[in-house]
Amino acid sequence: NSAFYNELLYIMGLGEVVEGNSKTKYIRRLPESKRKEGSLLENVISFIKSHGMVSKLTKFYGDKSEDDMIFSTALNLAITWVNRILFLKLLEGQLLYFHKNDKKYKFFNTDRNVVDNEITYDDIDDLFFYVLNVPEEKREKIFGTKFSMVPYLNSSLFEPTDMEKEIMFVGNLNQNFPLPLYSSSILSGDIPQGVEYNSLQYLLHFLDKFDFGSGDKKTQNPDTLISASVLGYIFEKINGYQDGSFYTPEDITQYMCDNT
C-alpha cells in the first residue's frame, strides 16, 4: 500500500529517494527544505540538541560523526515508537474482531481516546510502560481505570530500550510542534480549518483511516486494509535500512508452527 507507506514515512520525517544510476530507492531524512519540526525524527533531533544529549551518543556509535550519531539515534527511537504503535493497532483490530466491534476496545480511537481529551506523548509513555508491560492485577490504580481494556503483553517490545533509558522516552517529545499535512494526505478535507496536529495526533488520525483487520475480510476495502504482512514489508524496508531486518511471511511461520 504505497499511499500508507509514503505518508507514514512523511510523519516520521523520512522519504524515499533514488540515488545514482541503479534506480534503487533508499530511505533518507527529508531534504532540509522539506523538513518539518513536528515530524518524529526532527522532534527527536531537536530534543537531543537542546538538552545536551550529544555527548551520550558515543556510547552507542563510537567515533561516528556528530551528525550521523544524532540522525541514527533519532531514527532508532522513531522506529521503536512507531513499531509499538503499529503493533498495537493490529492488537486493537483483533480485540474489535473478537468482541464483535465493541468500540470500548478501540483504545486508540481518535473520537474517544484513552483519555477524555486528545492523547498526548505522556499517555503513550504510560501505555507502553505502566500498562502493556505490567500484569493487570499489578497496575497502579489510575491505569486500571484509564486503560481497563488494554491487556498485559508479556513482550520485550514494551521494555525500555537502552537508548530510551540513556537519551529520551516518547513522553519527552515536544507536544507543541505542529506537522502540516502530507501533500496527498488521506486526511485532506477531514481537519477543521485552523486545526493543526502534532505528529502523534496526526499519526493516530491517519491510522484510523485504515482497517487493521477488525472485520469480515469479505467486506474489507483492499485499499485501506493493513495486515501484519503489509506492516512486515514496510518495517523490513525501514528497519532494514539500519540493521538488515527481514519480515518472515505468514506461510513460512505457519509451516514452522504446524511442524513445531
C-alpha positions, 0 to 999 in steps of 0.5 A: 500500500504505497499511499500508507507507506509514503505518508507514514514515512512523511510523519516520521520525517523520512522519504524515499529517494533514488540515488545514482544510476541503479534506480534503487530507492533508499530511505533518507531524512527529508531534504532540509527544505522539506523538513518539518519540526513536528515530524518524529525524527526532527522532534527527536533531533531537536530534543537531543540538541537542546538538552545536551544529549550529544555527548551520550551518543558515543556510547552507542556509535563510537567515533561516528560523526556528530551528525550521523550519531544524532540522525541514527539515534533519532531514527532508532527511537522513531522506529521503536515508537512507531513499531509499538504503535503499529503493533498495537493497532493490529492488537486493537483490530483483533480485540474489535474482531473478537468482541464483535466491534465493541468500540470500548476496545478501540483504545486508540480511537481518535473520537474517544481516546484513552483519555477524555481529551486528545492523547498526548506523548505522556499517555503513550509513555504510560501505555507502553510502560505502566500498562502493556508491560505490567500484569493487570492485577499489578497496575497502579490504580489510575491505569486500571481505570484509564486503560481497563481494556488494554491487556498485559503483553508479556513482550520485550517490545514494551521494555525500555530500550537502552537508548530510551533509558540513556537519551529520551522516552516518547513522553519527552517529545515536544507536544507543541510542534505542529506537522502540516499535512502530507501533500496527498494526505488521506486526511485532506478535507477531514481537519477543521480549518485552523486545526493543526496536529502534532505528529502523534495526533496526526499519526493516530488520525491517519491510522484510523483511516485504515482497517487493521483487520477488525472485520469480515475480510469479505467486506474489507476495502483492499485499499485501506486494509493493513495486515501484519504482512503489509506492516512486515514489508514496510518495517523490513524496508525501514528497519532494514535500512539500519540493521538488515531486518527481514519480515518472515511471511505468514506461510513460512511461520505457519509451516514452522508452527504446524511442524513445531 
